[in-house]
Amino acid sequence: MDARQSLESVCSGDRVWIQSGCGTPTVLVEALVERAPDVLDVEIVHMKTLGNADYTRPEYAGHFRHRGLFLGENVREAIAQGRADYTPIFLSEIERLFEDGAMPLDVVLMQVSPPDEHGFVSLGTTVDCTLTAARFARLVIAEVNDQVPRTHGETTIHVSHISSLVETSRPLLEFVVEPYTELQRRVGENVASLIPDGATLQTGIGGIPDAVLGSLGDKRDLGIHTEMCSDGVIDLMESGVLNGERKSLHRGKAVLSFVLGSKRLFEFIRENPSFEFRSLSYTNDPFVVAQNDRMVAINSAIQVDLTGQVCADSIGTTPYSGFGGQLDFIRGAARSKGGVPIIALPSTAVRGTVSRIVPVLEPGAGVVTSRADVHYVVTEHGIAYLHGKSLRERAEALIAVAHPRFQQELEDFAVRAHYLERRTAAAVFV
């Protein structure tokens, strides 16, 4: 049927799950928004989607309300203005909400490939939590897009489990980042110095993750176990650097839940058995992550305070992104044999005018990773190792990797807070 017909089954009071990332079923989302005059109190739940999220606009208040489990640019304004809700949660635990009935689902909207000769469609770029959501929802509505690549792993669902099919043919939404900067390159090189041959990587997207990947050309036998990856893995896989040959779990396979990238990446994963897509409840389970020897988890932060607390999901009281997989992978890597948990960030923000290493987190800022979980903090100025360190040792190490412009004020605060004695603090910078 067409999209408008398929969305007529959405009723007032329903809870609707939308597949995220490059798998966002935009045709179905647009048809859902057209239903606004006919429905009330429909809750729309998803992680970071691409494209428009018009259901968060003020004129749709009372008809739709969004619940964000990880926030993208298209919903931040609505969250900040109180028209939508943010739920802090580990990505590894979202599917349990569906299974336990804590967040029952009525409708799932997803984008899939055409069915094969056995009637199975593939979720292509994005498994995330959608396969599990489809098991527990009343209705499953699928946009069948002939440009969705068929992928390997737990990516398929039989058409008999789908309530309605909407055929389309359109390019997938791409997520393309700007080339990394010189500053990000220096951060990436510092991170790369911590990565041993034979390591298994959790990769992300953005300037620093791409800079890390760009600094790994001299490494050998690296692998991937991650929630997501980007175009940056292609060259390393084609050169043989990323081959998974020394992985202790899923040897030879790049294990992930979704990709965020360009058409080049979509074609690279198409029918590529090197990739094994799994649900987030598996890829992000810290106990699974820990089974990868030499697991290197690379995550970012908005702020890190002088005791090592990491804020990564909010700017003050304003939600910005989400917990994501940061703590899942930090804890998994910490328990891995030879694991390396890393928080990597530029030392400053707002064109160098604000330090990201701060005396205390902003009022209301959320702590995603506790100071007891943090091992390495990496900036362009060096590497601070915090695990097992005292508050004095942490302050010394973090001040040393802060931007020199802010080191004196950080030192002054550390002395006032009795983390450092003036004599000790001064000795750090001799």
Order of alpha helices (4+ residues) and beta strands (2+ residues): alpha-beta-alpha-beta-beta-alpha-beta-alpha-beta-beta-alpha-beta-beta-beta-alpha-beta-alpha-beta-beta-alpha-beta-beta-alpha-beta-alpha-alpha-beta-beta-beta-beta-beta-alpha-beta-beta-beta-beta-beta-beta-alpha-alpha-alpha
